[in-house]
Amino acid sequence: MTTTNHQAIAPSTAVESLRTALADAGIVLPSLTVDTASPHLGLVELGRVRADVAAQPTEALRNGGRS
């Protein structure tokens, strides 16, 4: 796995990239957004989802990106 300086990626870019990758796998995290409460930390809010939705990214990762 490669490491990236966490400050080098804008949270909004990370959100859109993640949203697109999840959508390609048929996964929707409705609350996925930039955390505006701590802008200096560059955090992404994944949000709250049901357990079955939370399990979908795990399955997609185990299947090489296919859910």
Backbone as a printed PyTorch tensor [residue, N CA C, xyz], in Angstrom:
tensor([[[  0.8520,  -1.1700,   0.0000],
         [  0.0000,   0.0000,   0.0000],
         [  0.8970,   1.2310,   0.0000]],

        [[  0.5370,   2.2240,  -0.7880],
         [  1.3070,   3.4530,  -0.8170],
         [  0.7490,   4.4180,   0.2110]],

        [[  1.6350,   5.2570,   0.7310],
         [  1.1880,   6.2630,   1.6830],
         [  1.1780,   7.6100,   0.9980]],

        [[  0.2650,   8.4450,   1.4040],
         [  0.1170,   9.7750,   0.8330],
         [  0.0560,  10.7800,   1.9590]],

        [[  0.6980,  11.9120,   1.7780],
         [  0.6000,  12.9840,   2.7500],
         [ -0.8700,  13.3670,   2.8680]],

        [[ -1.4350,  13.2310,   4.0730],
         [ -2.8710,  13.4610,   4.2240],
         [ -3.2700,  14.8960,   3.9310]],

        [[ -2.3600,  15.8340,   3.9890],
         [ -2.6670,  17.2150,   3.6860],
         [ -2.6890,  17.4840,   2.1830]],

        [[ -2.1550,  16.5580,   1.3900],
         [ -2.0640,  16.7680,  -0.0520],
         [ -3.3860,  16.5220,  -0.7780]],

        [[ -4.3560,  15.9280,  -0.1150],
         [ -5.6360,  15.6110,  -0.7460],
         [ -6.7300,  16.4690,  -0.1150]],

        [[ -7.4120,  17.2400,  -0.9340],
         [ -8.5060,  18.0670,  -0.4300],
         [ -9.6590,  17.1600,  -0.0240]],

        [[-10.2910,  17.4330,   1.1080],
         [-11.4180,  16.6030,   1.5370],
         [-12.5160,  16.5110,   0.4840]],

        [[-12.8010,  17.5930,  -0.2100],
         [-13.8530,  17.5540,  -1.2280],
         [-13.4680,  16.6270,  -2.3770]],

        [[-12.1990,  16.5950,  -2.7200],
         [-11.7260,  15.6790,  -3.7560],
         [-11.8490,  14.2400,  -3.2860]],

        [[-11.4900,  13.9980,  -2.0420],
         [-11.5850,  12.6490,  -1.4780],
         [-13.0350,  12.1800,  -1.4490]],

        [[-13.9450,  13.0750,  -1.0720],
         [-15.3690,  12.7270,  -1.0150],
         [-15.8780,  12.3510,  -2.4020]],

        [[-15.5780,  13.1640,  -3.3910],
         [-16.0800,  12.8910,  -4.7390],
         [-15.4660,  11.6190,  -5.3150]],

        [[-14.1780,  11.3970,  -5.0610],
         [-13.5290,  10.1660,  -5.5370],
         [-14.1380,   8.9410,  -4.8790]],

        [[-14.3460,   9.0280,  -3.5700],
         [-14.9370,   7.9060,  -2.8460],
         [-16.3750,   7.6760,  -3.2900]],

        [[-17.1350,   8.7520,  -3.4530],
         [-18.5330,   8.6250,  -3.8900],
         [-18.6110,   7.9250,  -5.2550]],

        [[-17.7200,   8.3060,  -6.1580],
         [-17.6930,   7.7060,  -7.4920],
         [-17.3060,   6.2370,  -7.4270]],

        [[-16.2700,   5.9210,  -6.6590],
         [-15.8210,   4.5320,  -6.5430],
         [-16.9000,   3.6600,  -5.9110]],

        [[-17.5580,   4.1880,  -4.8800],
         [-18.6390,   3.4320,  -4.2460],
         [-19.7980,   3.2340,  -5.2180]],

        [[-20.1470,   4.2730,  -5.9500],
         [-21.2450,   4.1630,  -6.9220],
         [-20.9210,   3.1240,  -7.9860]],

        [[-19.6550,   3.0650,  -8.4150],
         [-19.2480,   2.0620,  -9.4010],
         [-19.4380,   0.6430,  -8.8700]],

        [[-19.3760,   0.5020,  -7.5460],
         [-19.5850,  -0.7990,  -6.9160],
         [-21.0340,  -0.9880,  -6.4880]],

        [[-21.9010,  -0.0220,  -6.8230],
         [-23.3120,  -0.1310,  -6.4700],
         [-23.6120,   0.2080,  -5.0200]],

        [[-22.7550,   1.0220,  -4.4100],
         [-22.8940,   1.3600,  -2.9900],
         [-23.1570,   2.8540,  -2.8570]],

        [[-24.1190,   3.2130,  -2.0060],
         [-24.4210,   4.6130,  -1.7410],
         [-24.3280,   4.8520,  -0.2340]],

        [[-23.4750,   5.8110,   0.1500],
         [-23.4240,   6.2760,   1.5310],
         [-24.0590,   7.6650,   1.5220]],

        [[-25.3340,   7.7730,   1.8850],
         [-26.0640,   9.0230,   1.7450],
         [-25.4690,  10.1930,   2.5280]],

        [[-24.8070,   9.9230,   3.6230],
         [-24.2820,  10.9950,   4.4660],
         [-22.8180,  11.3190,   4.2000]],

        [[-22.2330,  10.7610,   3.1590],
         [-20.8360,  11.0170,   2.8180],
         [-20.6570,  12.4910,   2.4780]],

        [[-19.7760,  13.1800,   3.2290],
         [-19.5780,  14.6060,   3.0340],
         [-18.2630,  15.0510,   3.6480]],

        [[-17.8990,  16.2920,   3.4000],
         [-16.7360,  16.8940,   4.0370],
         [-17.1420,  17.3060,   5.4450]],

        [[-16.2940,  17.0420,   6.4200],
         [-16.5530,  17.4560,   7.8020],
         [-16.1870,  18.9280,   7.9270]],

        [[-17.1940,  19.7780,   7.9960],
         [-16.9460,  21.2200,   8.0650],
         [-16.6830,  21.7120,   9.4850]],

        [[-16.8510,  20.8570,  10.4720],
         [-16.6360,  21.2610,  11.8600],
         [-15.1540,  21.4250,  12.1890]],

        [[-14.2920,  20.7430,  11.4520],
         [-12.8480,  20.8040,  11.7110],
         [-12.0830,  20.9630,  10.4020]],

        [[-12.2260,  22.0930,   9.7280],
         [-11.6230,  22.2440,   8.4060],
         [-10.1070,  22.1080,   8.3960]],

        [[ -9.4610,  22.4680,   9.4770],
         [ -8.0000,  22.3720,   9.5350],
         [ -7.5040,  20.9270,   9.5820]],

        [[ -8.3820,  19.9940,   9.9030],
         [ -7.9980,  18.5820,   9.9590],
         [ -8.2070,  17.8630,   8.6270]],

        [[ -9.0080,  18.4320,   7.7310],
         [ -9.2600,  17.8080,   6.4350],
         [ -9.9740,  16.4780,   6.5420]],

        [[-11.0090,  16.4300,   7.3800],
         [-11.7170,  15.1780,   7.6290],
         [-12.8750,  14.9610,   6.6540]],

        [[-13.1610,  13.6860,   6.4180],
         [-14.3060,  13.2670,   5.6140],
         [-15.2720,  12.5450,   6.5400]],

        [[-16.5320,  12.9370,   6.4810],
         [-17.5750,  12.3090,   7.2910],
         [-18.2370,  11.2230,   6.4650]],

        [[-18.1110,   9.9730,   6.9200],
         [-18.7180,   8.8610,   6.1940],
         [-20.1900,   8.7110,   6.5280]],

        [[-20.6040,   9.2060,   7.6650],
         [-22.0090,   9.1990,   8.0300],
         [-22.4580,   7.9070,   8.6870]],

        [[-23.7320,   7.8810,   8.9930],
         [-24.3530,   6.7260,   9.6310],
         [-25.1750,   5.9750,   8.6080]],

        [[-25.0430,   4.6510,   8.6420],
         [-25.8060,   3.7970,   7.7330],
         [-26.2270,   2.5370,   8.4740]],

        [[-27.1900,   1.8460,   7.8930],
         [-27.5990,   0.5570,   8.4580],
         [-26.4360,  -0.4270,   8.3500]],

        [[-26.4620,  -1.4580,   9.1660],
         [-25.3980,  -2.4600,   9.1790],
         [-25.2320,  -3.1400,   7.8230]],

        [[-26.3350,  -3.4050,   7.1310],
         [-26.2190,  -4.0650,   5.8270],
         [-25.5310,  -3.1720,   4.7940]],

        [[-25.7330,  -1.8610,   4.8930],
         [-25.0560,  -0.9300,   3.9950],
         [-23.5770,  -0.8330,   4.3600]],

        [[-23.2760,  -0.8230,   5.6410],
         [-21.8820,  -0.7680,   6.0940],
         [-21.0990,  -2.0000,   5.6500]],

        [[-21.7720,  -3.1190,   5.5100],
         [-21.1010,  -4.3510,   5.0830],
         [-20.7920,  -4.3560,   3.5850]],

        [[-21.4690,  -3.5460,   2.8030],
         [-21.2710,  -3.5410,   1.3490],
         [-19.8500,  -3.1550,   0.9210]],

        [[-19.2320,  -2.1070,   1.4740],
         [-17.8500,  -1.8120,   1.0760],
         [-16.8840,  -2.9400,   1.4330]],

        [[-17.1330,  -3.6120,   2.5390],
         [-16.2910,  -4.7480,   2.9190],
         [-16.3620,  -5.8380,   1.8660]],

        [[-17.5630,  -6.1700,   1.4510],
         [-17.7380,  -7.1880,   0.4110],
         [-17.0950,  -6.7500,  -0.9040]],

        [[-17.2880,  -5.4850,  -1.2610],
         [-16.7100,  -4.9940,  -2.5100],
         [-15.1900,  -5.0710,  -2.4750]],

        [[-14.5900,  -4.7230,  -1.3690],
         [-13.1340,  -4.8050,  -1.2380],
         [-12.6640,  -6.2560,  -1.3140]],

        [[-13.3780,  -7.1230,  -0.6680],
         [-13.0090,  -8.5570,  -0.7070],
         [-13.1510,  -9.1490,  -2.1010]],

        [[-14.0680,  -8.5810,  -2.8840],
         [-14.3040,  -9.0710,  -4.2470],
         [-13.5640,  -8.2560,  -5.2890]],

        [[-12.5640,  -7.5160,  -4.8940],
         [-11.7940,  -6.7390,  -5.8370],
         [-12.5380,  -5.5410,  -6.4080]],

        [[-13.4350,  -4.9400,  -5.6270],
         [-14.1550,  -3.7650,  -6.0690],
         [-15.5150,  -4.0490,  -6.6590]],

        [[-15.9110,  -5.2970,  -6.6830],
         [-17.2350,  -5.6590,  -7.1900],
         [-18.1170,  -6.0670,  -6.0150]],

        [[-19.2810,  -5.4320,  -5.8980],
         [-20.1700,  -5.8060,  -4.7780],
         [-21.0440,  -6.9810,  -5.1580]]])
